[in-house]
Amino acid sequence: MLLSVQPKLPMRNKLITKEFYTTQLDFEPYGSADFAGYLMLKKDNIEIHFFEFPNLDTTTNYGQVYIRTNQIDALYQSLLNNQVPIHPAGHLQIKPWGQKEFSLLDPDNNLLTFGQSV
């Protein structure tokens, strides 16, 4: 049986990625070891793993993850309050497929979309 999924996204710089996710999105380091070139972060029941890719071209990075939430309005407002940049085409809105969503980009141009069923 499948239990969960932990997406792996590319990162150019472990310290920059860790700083963004921990200070801007309130994730915490996860795991008992600090592996060179690898980062694991967790918030609530969500884990995201990152692998080092120093030559990543952010203009061609299409890394994406969709994160479901049950408090989309509060999450969106907290990010706005913390001045986290929302994707220009990704402001909070109800989509035709029945999800209320918004999106943002991390420092490596990985797209994070947050959604809640309406």
N, C-alpha and C positions, 0 to 999 in steps of 0.2 A: 504494500500500500504506500502511496505517496503521502508525505507528511508536510513538506514545506519546500520552498525554493529560495536560494540565496544567489541573486544575480552577481556576476563578476563584471566589473566595469574597468576600463583602462584609466590610469592616472599617470601624469607626468612626474609629479613630485609628491611624495608621501606626506610630507609636513604640510604642504598647502592644502591637499585634499582633507587631511585630518582636521586642520584648523577650520576649514569651511564647514564641514559636516558637524563638528562638535560645537562651534560657536554660533553658526547661523541656523542650523537645523536641529540642534539639541540631540544629536546622536552621541553615543559613548563608545569608546574602544571596547572590543569584544575579544574574548579569548585570553588565555593565560600566557601566551608568548608573543613577542614582538619579532615577526619574521621580516628579514630584509626583502624589500621589494613587494611586500604584500601587506594589506591592511584589511581588518575586519571591523565593521562598525554596526551598532545595534541601537534601535529606538523602539520601545514597546515590543511588538512581536516581529519587527522587520529587521533583517540582517542584510547588509550590502557588503560585498567583498570587492576589493580593488587590487589589480595587479599593475606593477610598475611597467610603464611603456614610455621611456624618456623621449623617444622620437615621435610621439603621437602628434599627428597633424590635426589640430582641433577643427580645422575647416572641413575635414572629411571624416570626423568621428561621428558615428551614428549610434553610439551607445544610448540605450533607453531602458527605463524601468517604469512600470506602472504600479503605484502604491495605493491600495484601497484604505480608506479611512471612514470612521463613523462620525467625525466632527469636522467636516470640510470647511464650514464657515469660520469656526474658531481657529483652525490651523492656518487658513488663508490670512485672517486678520493678524494673527501672531507674527507671521512672516512679514506682513506689511509693517507692523509696529517695529520690527527689528530691522527694517529697511533692506530686506532680502530682495534682490531684483527678481521680478516675475518676468517670464518670457514675454516679449512684446505681443506675440500672438496667443498667449496662454493665460490671459486673465480669467478669473472665476466666471464660469458660465455653464448653463445647462446645455448639454449636447443632444443631438437628435436620437442618440442611442440610449438615452435614459440615465446618463451619468452627469453629475455636477462635477466639473473638473477645473484644474489650473495646472500650469507647468512652469518649471524654471530650469535653468542650466547651471551645472556646477562648473568649477574652474577649468575643467577639461572638455567642456561642451557635451557632457552626458546629459540627456534630457530626462528630468524627473517629472512625471505626471502624477498628480494626486487626484483621486476620484472617489465619489460616493454615489450610490444608487439613489435616485429620486422617486 
